Amino acid sequence: MKRFVPALRHLALSGLAVMTVSALNPTAFAQQVDDPAFPGGNTSWSNADGRNVFTHYSANMTFEKRLDFKLGEALFQRLWVTAPTRTKTADGLGPLFNSRACNGCHIRNGRGHPVDDNNPEEGATSMLLRLSIPPQTAGQLRDHLDGKIAAIPDPVYGGQFQDFSVAGINAEGRVKVSYENIDVTLSDGDVITLQKPDYQMTDLAYGPLHPDVMVSPRLAPPMIGLGLLEAIPDELLLARADPQDADGDGISGRVNHVWDIAKGQLAIGRFGWKAGMPSLDQQNQNAFQFDVGLSTPLYPAGSGDCTSAQTACLNAPNGNDPEFENLEAHSQVTDLVLYYTRNLAPPVRTNADDADVVAGQKIFDSIGCASCHTPRYQLPERTDMTEQSGQVIWPYSDLLLHDMGEGLADHRPEAQASGREWRTPPLWGLGLAKQIDPRAGFLHDGRARTILEAVLWHGGEAEPARHSVTMLPPSERRKLLAFLKSL
């Protein structure tokens, strides 16, 4: 244990993660701001452009804490290797996995992209398929109703389909996607072609999937502002919730109550496409376990998502080491990654005052988009989250579950979320997605190639707003999109 942190510090100071005084951001010294051009308040990073726009630390971070941020970044980018190796701090990959590193899915901390059938060797990197089945026993049903189990995994393939594996172990199979075109005609006669995806799991290595398996594709979301979202008090989320639509506005957002492993109790979910994770730490550790196949303090299984039907996988060597809490990604790793992911700064908006952008924001509000995409929060003072403490933020999300209609339904419940419900995704950084990665897709599975396509997929509670968008004059729709691209 004692040699782990010095080794990381040497790695950081050797050039991989060095930070100098010349890189100081002037925003770090600004007084508290309440300005939509600064979506993360004083954490917002100015002068950020190019493909690395989502890689900067909170601008109000003290100089002393920047080394922790860079150490976390080094771990976020680490390529894990198969156990056993002489490098005990970097082994334990798999045996089944979706990516060898966190940034393999979260490319430059931006959003992922759909499966590319023209590049089969890449697999489903930056997106994955969640698997579950209905409760099969009275015990499973009880635990699911009590909230202790968010979803029942497939008995053979587990809770997630992994299309990569270490040597000597068969990957679970391959993911393929095909699309059905759906034309939407706008009021001015323009036709927008949407793509409805159909996912197939082929070359199954361990026999058939359960006949009642439910499958949900999930795209890697952008990483900015996660600590700020975590700092929003529960009471503010509950105040926005209206599960019975008591005010009659057609919007019935509600919280997802999920199991907090660290606390051993139910808590409000706020991370993940269905708000299935209560804390950023649990979200990170869940990804370590299921995406990379690593054991962590909250998920100590060295075999990752292997099931009892996958005996070779269960019996494969792992990297659990008594020197490091008998884990592969032990608490020093997860704590540093937590600090890093908490402090990826939203970039300052450079054209928030543009006339079309300002007009587009008014349209956004007038047609009801802000009913779910809550623009602004005042965060409380917090001694445990210094950078996030007291900030005024503009994420454009209520973090609540909403029925988004049949078109976006995955028909896979998660905790208290139904198969038609999705958490409102934050919109900050939306217009920078293609700048970071031209392949980036929108919505939970990347089916939307443009922001307008994403809007046109909205249904359910968002159907009236979607209809309003289709009926806008072209000049007004252009202003609305200018606003969304400015975020």
Secondary structure, DSSP 8 states (H G I E B T S, - for coil): -TTHHHHHHHHIIIIIT---GGG--GGGGS-----TTSTTGGG-B-S--STTTT--B-TT--GGGHHHHHHHHHHHH---B-SS-S-GGGB---SEES-SSHHHHSGGGS------TT-GGGTTTTEEEEEEB---SHHHHHHHHHTS-SSB-BTTTBTEE--EE-TTS----EEEEEEEEEEEE-TTS-EEEEEEEEEEEES-SSS---TT-EEEEEE----TTHHHHHTS-HHHHHHH--TT-TT-SS---B-EEEEETTTTEEEEE-BTTTT-BSSHHHHHHHHIIIII----SSS--TTTT--TT-HHHHHS----BGGGTTBSS-HHHHHHHHHHHHTB--B--SSTT-HHHHHHHHHHHHTTGGGTS---EE----SSSTTTTT-EE-------EEE--TTT-----BTTB-TTEEE----TTGGGHHHH-TT--BSTTS-BSSHHHHHHT--GGGHHHHHHHHHS-HHHHHHHHHHHHH-
